Amino acid sequence: MAKRENIDQLITDFIEIGIQQREIDPLDKNLKTNQLLYLLGKEDFISDLSVSLLLPERLAVLDQLVDYAVNEGVIEDFPATREILEAEIMNLITPLTSEVNRQFWSRYASSPKQATDYFYHLSQANDYIKTRQIAKNTHFEYASPFGPLEITINLSKPEKDPKQIALAKQTSNAGYPNCLLCMENEGYAGRIDYPARSNHRIIRMPLNDENWGLQYSPYAYYNEHCIFLSAEHKPMKLEKATFEKILGIVEQFPHYFVGSNADLPIVGGSILSHDHYQGGRHTFAMERAEVNYSFSLEGFSSVEAGILNWPMSVIRLKSQDKADLIDAATLVLEQWRDYSDEEAGILSHTKEVPHNTITPIARRSGEDFEIDLVLRNNRTSSEFPDGIYHPHPDVQHIKKENIGLIEVMGLAILPPRLQAELQEVELYLRDEPNEIAAYHQEWADQLKEKATFDAAMDVHHFVMEAVGEVFLRVLEDAGVYKQTVAGQVAFKKFIQTLSH
């Protein structure tokens, strides 16, 4: 807690850290100090203090500066108002957009990786990427028959205070920025109902004669989780241009993968109103999956094609010829859009409403361009009103949300409620007093039948393994062709249409 008698020391040290990190030019010391004083609502300051012999950790200083502002009544004590002030303070050590872009592209001339390393480090150092909150997430692996699936219980985003929610309802949305992915978010202070973006920067980049941007995700789900976004606010649409753009991105940044969420509700886990893709520097289980059935595409002799050994229905295309790969991926998309097989439960349309689309993921594999096309269908039924190819009711106690790009590749993003709820399940399995949620009861009873627990058994590990099994089921539910003999025969029936 920052007290009045040491706040001047904290301000002095904060500025000195910025100078030592070469984020603040010594000539700008007075300027930056005065800007910080203004943010803290402070009119007096002891300007001749020596810096601390051992400088504190910057984010610890940031917390104390914000505490001071709360204690002095400069801001209200809500997560949103604290976040707004945090971003404004960290903006003092963040270069202007023009300078960030100059630094990025100067480094890019030597190496794309050097450029992204610079931008990623900056986005962490200025607290735009919430490293401390991300560290709170629970993460473990489940050894599935398809490779190690990753499970994350997402605890990084702070819960909203009920008073903040009530206040947000009274706040009129000015309609600016247009959405969370618009470039106008760069430097936006934020509101009680809108995230703070004062310390947010976007790299400008050309992409197939369009203006696009590169930014990192504040609450990253994996290493260097980034977003490529259109400078124009326009809806997402899967088409030939999508493949041109995602392959164009991995050509510019060969150390990153990039993928698009599907462009239909239920099977798209994303903001469909703004054209964008997600990428990063992470190897997912799906990338390691082997091809278990190879086939040829007529007219595309340079393209290797095959079906992946994966719980969802994935076609992998690979070629050194980018133009051929784009055309081959477009063929698969267009063929799938209108494909129906009633015997296999696949209907492309209900009257004029489309159901078939694709989740595409692109990467470099040595000299090759590689693209995975995950077949999706968003049809619902009376038995499965949330979606036939969506987590079924018996697994929704763990995962009810849409299965988007990240889950498709083998990384589960599970809701924060599970952290406490699974602890209650563990207590139930140990026959200890518990408050197990009713929607976990049937599952917990099934687990109890599988094993007898004693002091030597790791109940926590057992429950985590069971969660992994559920995530595998979630992926299997989302697969339009199941990993059964009948399912794979039906899949190959579709494959045959690609050469006619």
C-alpha positions as CSV (number, residue, x, y, z in Angstrom):
1,M,0.0,0.0,0.0
2,A,1.5,3.3,-1.1
3,K,1.6,5.9,1.7
4,R,1.9,9.6,1.3
5,E,5.4,9.7,2.8
6,N,6.8,7.2,0.2
7,I,4.8,8.0,-2.9
8,D,7.5,10.5,-4.1
9,Q,10.1,7.8,-3.8
10,L,7.9,5.4,-5.9
11,I,7.5,8.0,-8.6
12,T,11.2,8.7,-8.6
13,D,12.0,5.0,-8.9
14,F,9.3,4.4,-11.6
15,I,10.9,7.1,-13.8
16,E,14.4,5.8,-13.1
17,I,13.4,2.2,-14.1
18,G,12.2,3.6,-17.4
19,I,15.5,5.5,-17.9
20,Q,17.6,2.4,-17.1
21,Q,15.5,0.3,-19.5
22,R,16.0,3.0,-22.2
23,E,12.3,3.6,-22.4
24,I,12.6,7.1,-21.1
25,D,15.3,9.5,-22.5
26,P,17.0,11.3,-19.5
27,L,16.1,14.6,-21.2
28,D,12.4,13.6,-20.8
29,K,12.7,12.9,-17.1
30,N,10.9,16.1,-15.9
31,L,8.3,15.8,-18.6
32,K,7.5,12.2,-17.7
33,T,7.5,12.9,-14.0
34,N,5.0,15.7,-14.4
35,Q,2.8,13.6,-16.6
36,L,2.8,10.9,-13.9
37,L,2.0,13.4,-11.2
38,Y,-1.0,14.6,-13.2
39,L,-2.3,11.0,-13.6
40,L,-2.0,10.6,-9.8
41,G,-3.7,13.9,-9.1
42,K,-0.6,15.0,-7.2
43,E,0.4,18.7,-7.2
44,D,3.4,18.6,-4.9
45,F,6.6,16.5,-5.3
46,I,10.1,16.3,-3.7
47,S,12.2,16.5,-6.9
48,D,15.6,16.0,-5.4
49,L,15.2,12.5,-4.0
50,S,17.9,9.9,-4.8
51,V,16.7,6.7,-6.5
52,S,16.6,3.6,-4.3
53,L,19.8,1.7,-4.1
54,L,17.9,-1.5,-5.1
55,L,15.2,-0.5,-7.5
56,P,11.9,-2.4,-6.9
57,E,10.2,-4.5,-9.6
58,R,8.2,-2.2,-11.9
59,L,4.8,-3.8,-11.7
60,A,5.0,-3.8,-7.9
61,V,5.6,0.0,-8.1
62,L,2.7,0.2,-10.6
63,D,0.4,-1.5,-8.1
64,Q,1.4,0.9,-5.3
65,L,0.9,4.0,-7.5
66,V,-2.6,2.8,-8.4
67,D,-3.3,2.1,-4.7
68,Y,-2.3,5.6,-3.9
69,A,-4.7,7.0,-6.5
70,V,-7.5,4.9,-5.0
71,N,-6.7,6.0,-1.4
72,E,-6.6,9.7,-2.4
73,G,-9.9,9.4,-4.2
74,V,-8.4,10.1,-7.6
75,I,-10.1,7.0,-9.0
76,E,-12.8,4.6,-7.7
77,D,-11.7,1.2,-6.7
78,F,-13.1,-0.9,-9.5
79,P,-11.1,-3.3,-11.7
80,A,-11.9,-1.3,-14.8
81,T,-10.9,2.1,-13.3
82,R,-7.7,0.6,-11.9
83,E,-6.9,-1.0,-15.3
84,I,-7.5,2.4,-17.0
85,L,-5.0,4.1,-14.7
86,E,-2.5,1.3,-15.0
87,A,-2.6,1.6,-18.8
88,E,-2.2,5.4,-18.7
89,I,0.8,5.1,-16.4
90,M,2.4,2.4,-18.6
91,N,1.8,4.5,-21.6
92,L,4.4,6.9,-20.3
93,I,7.1,4.3,-21.1
94,T,5.5,3.1,-24.4
95,P,6.8,4.6,-27.6
96,L,4.4,6.3,-30.1
97,T,3.0,4.1,-32.8
98,S,5.2,5.6,-35.4
99,E,8.4,4.8,-33.4
100,V,7.2,1.2,-32.6
101,N,6.6,0.6,-36.3
102,R,10.0,2.1,-37.3
103,Q,11.7,-0.1,-34.8
104,F,9.8,-3.2,-35.9
105,W,10.4,-2.9,-39.6
106,S,14.0,-1.9,-39.1
107,R,14.5,-5.2,-37.3
108,Y,12.4,-7.1,-39.8
109,A,15.0,-6.2,-42.5
110,S,17.4,-8.4,-40.6
111,S,14.9,-11.1,-39.5
112,P,11.1,-11.4,-39.1
113,K,11.8,-13.1,-35.7
114,Q,13.9,-10.2,-34.5
115,A,11.0,-7.9,-35.3
116,T,8.4,-9.9,-33.5
117,D,10.8,-10.5,-30.5
118,Y,11.1,-6.7,-30.2
119,F,7.3,-6.1,-30.3
120,Y,6.5,-9.1,-28.0
121,H,9.0,-7.9,-25.4
122,L,7.6,-4.4,-25.6
123,S,4.0,-5.6,-25.2
124,Q,5.1,-7.5,-22.1
125,A,7.3,-4.8,-20.6
126,N,4.5,-2.2,-20.8
127,D,2.0,-4.5,-19.3
128,Y,-0.2,-4.6,-22.3
129,I,0.2,-8.4,-22.2
130,K,-1.0,-9.3,-18.7
131,T,1.8,-11.6,-17.7
132,R,0.9,-11.7,-14.0
133,Q,-2.7,-12.6,-14.7
134,I,-1.8,-15.1,-17.3
135,A,0.5,-16.9,-14.8
136,K,-2.6,-17.6,-12.7
137,N,-4.1,-19.9,-15.4
138,T,-4.1,-23.7,-14.7
139,H,-2.4,-25.6,-17.5
140,F,-1.8,-29.3,-17.9
141,E,-1.6,-32.0,-20.6
142,Y,-3.7,-35.0,-21.3
143,A,-2.1,-37.9,-23.2
144,S,-4.8,-38.7,-25.7
145,P,-4.6,-41.3,-28.5
146,F,-4.1,-38.4,-30.9
147,G,-1.2,-36.8,-29.0
148,P,-0.9,-34.6,-25.9
149,L,-4.0,-32.3,-25.6
150,E,-3.4,-29.1,-23.6
151,I,-6.0,-28.0,-21.0
152,T,-6.1,-24.5,-19.7
153,I,-8.5,-23.2,-17.0
154,N,-8.6,-19.5,-17.8
155,L,-8.2,-17.4,-14.6
156,S,-6.5,-14.4,-16.2
157,K,-9.4,-12.1,-16.9
158,P,-10.5,-10.3,-13.7
159,E,-14.0,-10.8,-12.5
160,K,-16.2,-7.6,-12.7
161,D,-17.3,-6.0,-9.5
162,P,-21.2,-6.0,-9.2
163,K,-21.1,-2.2,-8.7
164,Q,-19.0,-1.8,-11.8
165,I,-21.5,-3.9,-13.8
166,A,-24.4,-1.7,-12.5
167,L,-22.4,1.4,-13.4
168,A,-21.6,0.1,-16.9
169,K,-25.4,-0.4,-17.5
170,Q,-25.8,3.4,-17.0
171,T,-23.0,4.2,-19.3
172,S,-24.0,5.0,-22.9
173,N,-22.0,3.3,-25.5
174,A,-20.7,6.0,-27.8
175,G,-20.1,3.4,-30.5
176,Y,-16.4,4.3,-30.6
177,P,-14.3,2.3,-31.1
178,N,-16.5,0.3,-33.4
179,C,-15.4,-3.0,-31.9
180,L,-12.6,-4.5,-29.8
181,L,-10.5,-5.3,-32.9
182,C,-10.7,-1.9,-34.7
183,M,-7.4,0.0,-35.0
184,E,-9.1,2.9,-33.2
185,N,-8.5,1.0,-30.0
186,E,-4.8,2.0,-30.1
187,G,-4.3,4.4,-27.3
188,Y,-7.9,4.5,-26.3
189,A,-8.2,5.3,-22.6
190,G,-11.1,2.9,-21.9
191,R,-14.4,3.2,-20.0
192,I,-16.1,1.4,-17.2
193,D,-17.6,-0.9,-19.8
194,Y,-14.7,-1.0,-22.3
195,P,-11.1,-2.2,-21.8
196,A,-8.2,0.2,-21.3
197,R,-5.9,0.5,-24.3
198,S,-3.7,3.5,-23.6
199,N,-0.6,1.4,-23.8
200,H,-1.8,-0.6,-26.9
201,R,0.2,-0.4,-30.1
202,I,-0.4,-2.0,-33.5
203,I,2.1,-2.9,-36.2
204,R,0.9,-1.7,-39.7
205,M,1.5,-4.3,-42.4
206,P,0.6,-4.8,-46.1
207,L,-1.4,-7.9,-46.9
208,N,-2.4,-8.7,-50.5
209,D,-3.0,-5.0,-51.4
210,E,-4.9,-4.3,-48.1
211,N,-3.9,-2.5,-44.9
212,W,-3.7,-4.9,-41.9
213,G,-2.3,-4.8,-38.4
214,L,-0.5,-7.1,-36.0
215,Q,-1.0,-7.0,-32.3
216,Y,-0.7,-9.4,-29.4
217,S,-3.5,-10.7,-27.2
218,P,-3.6,-9.1,-23.7
219,Y,-4.6,-12.4,-22.2
220,A,-2.6,-14.8,-24.3
221,Y,-3.6,-18.5,-24.4
222,Y,-0.2,-19.7,-25.7
223,N,3.3,-18.4,-26.6
224,E,3.2,-15.1,-28.7
225,H,-0.5,-15.3,-29.1
226,C,-1.1,-12.6,-31.7
227,I,-3.9,-11.2,-33.8
228,F,-3.8,-10.1,-37.4
229,L,-6.6,-7.6,-38.1
230,S,-7.9,-5.7,-41.1
231,A,-7.6,-1.9,-40.9
232,E,-11.2,-1.8,-42.2
233,H,-14.1,-2.9,-40.0
234,K,-15.6,-5.5,-42.2
235,P,-17.1,-9.0,-41.4
236,M,-15.2,-12.2,-41.4
237,K,-15.7,-14.2,-44.6
238,L,-14.1,-17.4,-45.7
239,E,-13.2,-17.3,-49.4
240,K,-10.2,-17.7,-51.7
241,A,-8.9,-14.4,-50.4
242,T,-8.7,-15.9,-46.9
243,F,-6.3,-18.5,-48.0
244,E,-4.3,-15.9,-50.0
245,K,-4.0,-13.8,-46.8
246,I,-3.2,-16.5,-44.3
247,L,-0.5,-17.9,-46.6
248,G,0.7,-14.3,-47.2
249,I,1.1,-13.9,-43.4
250,V,3.2,-17.1,-42.9
251,E,5.2,-16.0,-45.9
252,Q,6.0,-12.7,-44.1
253,F,6.3,-14.4,-40.7
254,P,7.5,-18.0,-41.3
255,H,8.1,-18.7,-37.6
256,Y,4.3,-18.1,-36.8
257,F,1.3,-20.2,-37.6
258,V,-2.0,-18.3,-38.5
259,G,-5.5,-19.5,-38.6
260,S,-9.1,-18.2,-39.0
261,N,-12.1,-19.1,-37.0
262,A,-15.1,-20.3,-39.0
263,D,-17.4,-17.7,-40.4
264,L,-20.7,-19.2,-39.1
265,P,-22.3,-19.0,-35.6
266,I,-21.9,-22.0,-33.2
267,V,-18.7,-23.3,-35.0
268,G,-17.0,-19.9,-34.9
269,G,-15.5,-18.9,-31.5
270,S,-14.8,-15.4,-32.5
271,I,-15.8,-11.8,-33.2
272,L,-17.4,-12.4,-36.6
273,S,-18.0,-8.7,-37.2
274,H,-14.3,-7.8,-37.9
275,D,-12.0,-9.7,-40.3
276,H,-9.1,-11.1,-38.4
277,Y,-6.9,-14.1,-37.8
278,Q,-5.1,-15.5,-34.8
279,G,-1.5,-16.7,-34.9
280,G,1.6,-17.2,-32.7
281,R,4.6,-19.3,-32.0
282,H,3.3,-22.5,-30.5
283,T,3.2,-26.1,-31.7
284,F,-0.2,-27.6,-31.1
285,A,-1.0,-31.3,-31.0
286,M,-2.9,-31.1,-34.3
287,E,0.3,-29.8,-36.1
288,R,2.1,-33.0,-34.9
289,A,-0.8,-35.3,-36.1
290,E,0.1,-37.8,-38.8
291,V,-1.7,-38.2,-42.1
292,N,-3.6,-41.6,-42.0
293,Y,-5.0,-41.4,-45.5
294,S,-3.3,-39.8,-48.5
295,F,-5.1,-38.9,-51.7
296,S,-4.5,-36.9,-54.9
297,L,-6.3,-33.8,-56.1
298,E,-6.8,-33.8,-59.8
299,G,-5.1,-30.9,-61.5
300,F,-2.9,-30.2,-58.5
301,S,0.2,-32.5,-58.9
302,S,2.3,-30.2,-56.7
303,V,-0.1,-30.5,-53.7
304,E,0.2,-33.4,-51.2
305,A,-3.2,-34.1,-49.6
306,G,-4.4,-36.3,-46.8
307,I,-6.8,-36.9,-43.9
308,L,-5.3,-36.3,-40.4
309,N,-5.5,-38.7,-37.5
310,W,-7.4,-36.3,-35.4
311,P,-10.7,-36.3,-33.5
312,M,-12.1,-33.6,-35.7
313,S,-12.3,-33.9,-39.5
314,V,-9.1,-32.4,-41.0
315,I,-7.7,-32.3,-44.5
316,R,-4.0,-31.3,-44.7
317,L,-2.7,-29.8,-47.9
318,K,1.0,-29.2,-48.5
319,S,3.0,-27.6,-51.4
320,Q,5.9,-25.4,-52.2
321,D,3.7,-23.7,-54.8
322,K,1.6,-21.2,-52.9
323,A,-0.7,-20.4,-55.8
324,D,-1.5,-24.1,-56.3
325,L,-2.1,-24.5,-52.6
326,I,-4.5,-21.5,-52.5
327,D,-6.5,-22.9,-55.5
328,A,-6.6,-26.4,-53.9
329,A,-7.8,-25.1,-50.6
330,T,-10.5,-23.0,-52.4
331,L,-11.7,-26.1,-54.2
332,V,-12.1,-28.0,-50.9
333,L,-14.0,-25.0,-49.4
334,E,-16.3,-24.5,-52.3
335,Q,-17.0,-28.2,-52.6
336,W,-17.7,-28.5,-48.8
337,R,-20.0,-25.4,-48.8
338,D,-22.6,-27.3,-50.9
339,Y,-21.9,-30.9,-49.9
340,S,-24.7,-33.0,-48.3
341,D,-24.7,-36.6,-47.3
342,E,-28.0,-37.4,-45.5
343,E,-26.9,-40.9,-44.7
344,A,-23.9,-39.4,-42.8
345,G,-26.0,-36.6,-41.2
346,I,-24.4,-33.9,-43.3
347,L,-26.8,-31.2,-44.7
348,S,-25.2,-28.1,-46.3
349,H,-28.3,-26.0,-46.0
350,T,-31.7,-25.7,-44.3
351,K,-33.7,-23.8,-46.9
352,E,-31.4,-20.8,-47.6
353,V,-29.4,-21.1,-44.3
354,P,-25.9,-22.4,-44.8
355,H,-24.3,-24.9,-42.4
356,N,-21.0,-26.0,-43.9
357,T,-17.8,-24.0,-43.5
358,I,-14.1,-24.5,-42.6
359,T,-11.6,-23.6,-39.9
360,P,-8.3,-23.1,-41.8
361,I,-4.8,-23.0,-40.2
362,A,-1.6,-22.2,-42.2
363,R,2.1,-22.6,-41.4
364,R,5.4,-23.2,-43.0
365,S,6.9,-26.7,-42.9
366,G,10.5,-26.2,-44.1
367,E,10.2,-24.9,-47.6
368,D,6.6,-26.0,-47.9
369,F,3.5,-24.1,-47.2
370,E,1.0,-26.2,-45.2
371,I,-2.7,-25.6,-44.6
372,D,-5.1,-27.7,-42.4
373,L,-8.7,-27.4,-43.4
374,V,-11.1,-28.5,-40.5
375,L,-14.5,-29.3,-41.8
376,R,-17.3,-27.7,-39.8
377,N,-21.1,-27.8,-39.7
378,N,-23.4,-25.7,-37.5
379,R,-26.7,-27.5,-37.9
380,T,-28.9,-28.0,-34.8
381,S,-31.6,-30.5,-34.0
382,S,-34.2,-31.2,-31.4
383,E,-31.8,-33.6,-29.7
384,F,-28.9,-31.2,-29.9
385,P,-30.3,-27.7,-29.9
386,D,-26.9,-26.2,-29.2
387,G,-25.4,-27.9,-32.3
388,I,-25.1,-31.4,-33.6
389,Y,-21.3,-30.9,-34.0
390,H,-20.9,-29.0,-30.7
391,P,-20.2,-30.2,-27.2
392,H,-23.1,-32.5,-26.4
393,P,-25.2,-31.9,-23.2
394,D,-23.4,-34.6,-21.1
395,V,-20.0,-32.8,-21.4
396,Q,-21.3,-29.2,-21.1
397,H,-20.7,-29.2,-17.4
398,I,-17.0,-28.9,-18.4
399,K,-17.2,-27.1,-21.8
400,K,-20.3,-25.5,-23.2
401,E,-18.8,-22.7,-25.2
402,N,-18.2,-22.8,-29.0
403,I,-15.2,-24.8,-30.3
404,G,-13.1,-22.2,-32.0
405,L,-9.7,-22.2,-33.7
406,I,-7.6,-22.7,-30.6
407,E,-9.7,-25.7,-29.3
408,V,-9.7,-27.2,-32.8
409,M,-5.9,-27.5,-32.7
410,G,-5.9,-29.2,-29.3
411,L,-5.9,-26.5,-26.6
412,A,-8.9,-26.4,-24.3
413,I,-9.9,-23.0,-22.9
414,L,-12.1,-23.9,-20.0
415,P,-14.1,-21.4,-17.8
416,P,-12.7,-20.1,-14.5
417,R,-15.6,-21.5,-12.5
418,L,-14.0,-25.0,-12.9
419,Q,-11.1,-24.1,-10.6
420,A,-13.3,-24.1,-7.5
421,E,-15.8,-26.6,-8.8
422,L,-13.2,-29.3,-9.6
423,Q,-11.9,-29.0,-6.0
424,E,-15.4,-29.9,-4.8
425,V,-15.4,-32.9,-7.1
426,E,-12.1,-34.0,-5.5
427,L,-13.6,-33.6,-2.0
428,Y,-16.6,-35.7,-3.1
429,L,-14.4,-38.5,-4.5
430,R,-12.5,-38.5,-1.1
431,D,-15.8,-38.8,0.8
432,E,-15.1,-35.5,2.5
433,P,-17.6,-32.6,3.1
434,N,-18.2,-30.8,-0.2
435,E,-20.5,-28.5,-2.1
436,I,-20.4,-30.2,-5.5
437,A,-22.3,-28.5,-8.3
438,A,-25.4,-30.4,-9.3
439,Y,-24.4,-30.4,-13.0
440,H,-21.1,-32.3,-12.0
441,Q,-22.9,-34.9,-9.9
442,E,-23.5,-37.6,-12.6
443,W,-20.0,-37.3,-13.9
444,A,-18.6,-37.4,-10.4
445,D,-20.6,-40.6,-9.7
446,Q,-19.2,-42.2,-12.8
447,L,-15.7,-41.3,-11.7
448,K,-16.3,-42.8,-8.3
449,E,-17.2,-46.1,-9.9
450,K,-13.9,-46.2,-11.8
451,A,-11.6,-46.3,-8.8
452,T,-11.4,-46.6,-5.0
453,F,-9.4,-43.8,-3.5
454,D,-7.0,-44.0,-0.6
455,A,-4.2,-41.9,0.8
456,A,-1.8,-43.2,-1.7
457,M,-3.9,-42.2,-4.8
458,D,-3.6,-38.8,-6.3
459,V,-7.2,-37.7,-6.6
460,H,-6.2,-34.4,-8.2
461,H,-4.4,-36.1,-11.0
462,F,-7.3,-38.5,-11.5
463,V,-9.7,-35.6,-11.9
464,M,-7.4,-33.7,-14.2
465,E,-7.1,-36.8,-16.4
466,A,-10.9,-37.1,-16.4
467,V,-11.2,-33.5,-17.6
468,G,-8.8,-34.3,-20.4
469,E,-11.0,-37.2,-21.4
470,V,-14.0,-34.8,-21.5
471,F,-12.1,-32.4,-23.8
472,L,-11.3,-35.3,-26.1
473,R,-15.0,-36.1,-26.2
474,V,-15.7,-32.4,-26.9
475,L,-13.4,-32.5,-30.0
476,E,-15.0,-35.8,-31.1
477,D,-18.5,-34.2,-30.7
478,A,-17.4,-31.3,-32.9
479,G,-16.0,-33.6,-35.6
480,V,-18.4,-34.0,-38.6
481,Y,-16.9,-37.4,-39.5
482,K,-16.2,-39.6,-36.5
483,Q,-13.2,-41.8,-36.0
484,T,-15.2,-44.9,-36.8
485,V,-15.2,-47.2,-39.8
486,A,-18.5,-45.7,-41.0
487,G,-17.3,-42.1,-40.2
488,Q,-14.1,-42.5,-42.2
489,V,-15.9,-44.2,-45.1
490,A,-18.2,-41.2,-45.3
491,F,-15.2,-38.8,-45.1
492,K,-13.6,-40.6,-48.0
493,K,-16.9,-40.3,-49.9
494,F,-16.5,-36.5,-49.7
495,I,-12.8,-36.7,-50.7
496,Q,-13.9,-38.5,-53.9
497,T,-15.9,-35.4,-54.9
498,L,-12.8,-33.3,-55.0
499,S,-11.5,-35.1,-58.1
500,H,-14.7,-34.8,-60.2
